[in-house]
Amino acid sequence: MPTTTRHADPALAAVRAAETVVREAEVAKLHAVLAWAAEHTIDNEDDVPDRMSFGECPLHLAGRGAPVVEEFAAYDLAAALGLSSESGCAYLGEALELRQRLPRLWAAVTAGRLVVWKARKIARATIALPVEGAAYVDQRLAQAVTKISLVQIRRLVQEAILRFSPQDVKDDQPDRRRVIIDFHLTDTDGNVPVDAVLAAPDAHALEQALRDGAKRLADSGCEDTLDARRSMALGDLARGDQALDLGRGTSVVVHLHQDSRDVGRCETTRSPVTVETIRQWVGSAAKVFLRPVIDLNDTVHVEAYEAPDRLRRQIELRDLTCVFPHCHKPASRCDLDHVCPHSRGGATCTCNLAPLCRRHHRAKTHGAWRYLVEHPGSYRWTVPSGTAYPRDHHGTTPLGPTPALAEP
């Protein structure tokens, strides 16, 4: 058999080089975040620095013994990272946990022996542990840092809880039971994925109910697949085997537009749906409510501080989410903020209202966050560090430092 000579693959060499650059950049980012944190952490919570604003709360992001962080400054860091405030604070908490309470693993990260994403997962798991428990996990994992699996990490953390904080097992150990209905992943046929973790007795009972329901549908002449019939049986269980009663608290709002005869948009799930799906929903509903179409380009103005329902509805449909940089909280769960404060002459109107979730409403009211309406639905934020962030339906775009906006 003839022998072949193997040559170095330049493409693989380029991949390895790029991966090295990415890993080094992740470590450098951690260092930069921790350097920033050194200027914005509070070692003694009783000695709150003067630079903190009224209404601002120190954030406990890492485990016991780690410093706390200035709240509004953390939102500035999250924006610089291109993350939502929640995700940015989580990243900062994991970085503080690594440096403060997991020194061996932190040394492995800086030496390149432990990748950042796995180190962050370990840090996230140890935040709830007492100091001794975190030190135990740090010592055990450091011995096999290059080959530890995520399952082993979880088991070791559970062991640390039993060893060092047994009295907190019932209180601190999260209940894994859950039911998640992800409306954001609704497809054009109106199907929504459901993920659940049940107690074994409940799971067995549900399985039997779905079997019985699927068989009952088949016996009545339904020719859909078994999976489809099981799905329909679950819907029957949710309704108590009754037709969908929109007047009983379960509602689906659908918008039909004159420029499309085939597709509508389900407001409840923020997803497109086919006209055939809409017909099926209407046919299975006990009641159907029609609402007038809201012109999102219309200007609504009222001579009062509180926004009436029709104005709130228009703002929610126009902006969809909190308009703070990188925030995705649904507008329906937000406060309506007067961009130019009402006490300073700001009108209660389409052009001066925007949805802000409660935490970002506080940051704007009590902190140094400022924004202007470039046009309804498009905003320009200036953050305490001076960076500008345009925010519109396309998302958030970080720009370079800009002169601070004047007080409205």
ChimeraX attribute file (.defattr): number of C-alpha atoms within 10 A of each C-alpha:
attribute: neighborCount
match mode: 1-to-1
recipient: residues
	/A:1	3
	/A:2	4
	/A:3	5
	/A:4	6
	/A:5	5
	/A:6	6
	/A:7	6
	/A:8	7
	/A:9	8
	/A:10	9
	/A:11	9
	/A:12	10
	/A:13	11
	/A:14	11
	/A:15	11
	/A:16	12
	/A:17	11
	/A:18	12
	/A:19	12
	/A:20	13
	/A:21	11
	/A:22	12
	/A:23	17
	/A:24	18
	/A:25	13
	/A:26	16
	/A:27	17
	/A:28	13
	/A:29	14
	/A:30	22
	/A:31	15
	/A:32	12
	/A:33	17
	/A:34	17
	/A:35	11
	/A:36	15
	/A:37	22
	/A:38	14
	/A:39	11
	/A:40	20
	/A:41	22
	/A:42	19
	/A:43	14
	/A:44	10
	/A:45	12
	/A:46	7
	/A:47	8
	/A:48	14
	/A:49	13
	/A:50	7
	/A:51	9
	/A:52	17
	/A:53	16
	/A:54	12
	/A:55	12
	/A:56	16
	/A:57	14
	/A:58	17
	/A:59	17
	/A:60	16
	/A:61	21
	/A:62	27
	/A:63	24
	/A:64	17
	/A:65	13
	/A:66	21
	/A:67	23
	/A:68	23
	/A:69	26
	/A:70	22
	/A:71	23
	/A:72	29
	/A:73	24
	/A:74	22
	/A:75	26
	/A:76	21
	/A:77	22
	/A:78	22
	/A:79	23
	/A:80	18
	/A:81	17
	/A:82	16
	/A:83	19
	/A:84	20
	/A:85	25
	/A:86	13
	/A:87	17
	/A:88	20
	/A:89	22
	/A:90	18
	/A:91	22
	/A:92	23
	/A:93	25
	/A:94	25
	/A:95	25
	/A:96	26
	/A:97	28
	/A:98	29
	/A:99	18
	/A:100	16
	/A:101	26
	/A:102	25
	/A:103	16
	/A:104	19
	/A:105	25
	/A:106	23
	/A:107	15
	/A:108	17
	/A:109	23
	/A:110	16
	/A:111	12
	/A:112	15
	/A:113	13
	/A:114	21
	/A:115	18
	/A:116	22
	/A:117	12
	/A:118	16
	/A:119	20
	/A:120	19
	/A:121	14
	/A:122	24
	/A:123	28
	/A:124	20
	/A:125	19
	/A:126	30
	/A:127	22
	/A:128	17
	/A:129	22
	/A:130	18
	/A:131	17
	/A:132	15
	/A:133	24
	/A:134	26
	/A:135	18
	/A:136	19
	/A:137	25
	/A:138	22
	/A:139	15
	/A:140	14
	/A:141	20
	/A:142	18
	/A:143	12
	/A:144	11
	/A:145	19
	/A:146	13
	/A:147	10
	/A:148	14
	/A:149	11
	/A:150	12
	/A:151	8
	/A:152	12
	/A:153	19
	/A:154	15
	/A:155	11
	/A:156	19
	/A:157	20
	/A:158	18
	/A:159	16
	/A:160	21
	/A:161	23
	/A:162	14
	/A:163	13
	/A:164	17
	/A:165	15
	/A:166	13
	/A:167	11
	/A:168	12
	/A:169	13
	/A:170	9
	/A:171	9
	/A:172	13
	/A:173	11
	/A:174	8
	/A:175	9
	/A:176	10
	/A:177	9
	/A:178	11
	/A:179	11
	/A:180	10
	/A:181	13
	/A:182	12
	/A:183	16
	/A:184	12
	/A:185	15
	/A:186	18
	/A:187	15
	/A:188	17
	/A:189	14
	/A:190	17
	/A:191	13
	/A:192	14
	/A:193	12
	/A:194	11
	/A:195	9
	/A:196	11
	/A:197	13
	/A:198	13
	/A:199	10
	/A:200	9
	/A:201	9
	/A:202	11
	/A:203	13
	/A:204	12
	/A:205	10
	/A:206	15
	/A:207	14
	/A:208	12
	/A:209	16
	/A:210	22
	/A:211	14
	/A:212	14
	/A:213	22
	/A:214	24
	/A:215	16
	/A:216	14
	/A:217	17
	/A:218	15
	/A:219	10
	/A:220	9
	/A:221	8
	/A:222	13
	/A:223	11
	/A:224	13
	/A:225	11
	/A:226	15
	/A:227	11
	/A:228	12
	/A:229	21
	/A:230	21
	/A:231	16
	/A:232	17
	/A:233	22
	/A:234	19
	/A:235	17
	/A:236	16
	/A:237	15
	/A:238	11
	/A:239	13
	/A:240	10
	/A:241	12
	/A:242	13
	/A:243	14
	/A:244	22
	/A:245	15
	/A:246	14
	/A:247	12
	/A:248	9
	/A:249	8
	/A:250	9
	/A:251	15
	/A:252	15
	/A:253	14
	/A:254	19
	/A:255	17
	/A:256	16
	/A:257	12
	/A:258	7
	/A:259	7
	/A:260	9
	/A:261	10
	/A:262	11
	/A:263	18
	/A:264	21
	/A:265	19
	/A:266	20
	/A:267	13
	/A:268	12
	/A:269	19
	/A:270	15
	/A:271	18
	/A:272	18
	/A:273	23
	/A:274	17
	/A:275	18
	/A:276	13
	/A:277	16
	/A:278	19
	/A:279	10
	/A:280	10
	/A:281	14
	/A:282	14
	/A:283	13
	/A:284	14
	/A:285	16
	/A:286	13
	/A:287	14
	/A:288	16
	/A:289	9
	/A:290	8
	/A:291	9
	/A:292	6
	/A:293	10
	/A:294	14
	/A:295	11
	/A:296	18
	/A:297	11
	/A:298	10
	/A:299	12
	/A:300	16
	/A:301	15
	/A:302	13
	/A:303	9
	/A:304	11
	/A:305	14
	/A:306	12
	/A:307	20
	/A:308	12
	/A:309	9
	/A:310	10
	/A:311	21
	/A:312	21
	/A:313	15
	/A:314	20
	/A:315	26
	/A:316	20
	/A:317	15
	/A:318	20
	/A:319	20
	/A:320	18
	/A:321	23
	/A:322	25
	/A:323	30
	/A:324	31
	/A:325	30
	/A:326	22
	/A:327	20
	/A:328	15
	/A:329	18
	/A:330	16
	/A:331	23
	/A:332	19
	/A:333	14
	/A:334	20
	/A:335	18
	/A:336	24
	/A:337	20
	/A:338	21
	/A:339	22
	/A:340	19
	/A:341	17
	/A:342	15
	/A:343	9
	/A:344	8
	/A:345	10
	/A:346	16
	/A:347	20
	/A:348	25
	/A:349	20
	/A:350	23
	/A:351	20
	/A:352	20
	/A:353	24
	/A:354	28
	/A:355	28
	/A:356	26
	/A:357	23
	/A:358	16
	/A:359	16
	/A:360	23
	/A:361	19
	/A:362	16
	/A:363	23
	/A:364	19
	/A:365	17
	/A:366	15
	/A:367	20
	/A:368	18
	/A:369	24
	/A:370	21
	/A:371	24
	/A:372	17
	/A:373	18
	/A:374	13
	/A:375	11
	/A:376	18
	/A:377	20
	/A:378	17
	/A:379	21
	/A:380	22
	/A:381	23
	/A:382	24
	/A:383	27
	/A:384	17
	/A:385	15
	/A:386	18
	/A:387	18
	/A:388	23
	/A:389	25
	/A:390	22
	/A:391	22
	/A:392	19
	/A:393	13
	/A:394	8
	/A:395	15
	/A:396	21
	/A:397	15
	/A:398	16
	/A:399	13
	/A:400	8
	/A:401	13
	/A:402	13
	/A:403	9
	/A:404	18
	/A:405	17
	/A:406	9
	/A:407	9
	/A:408	12
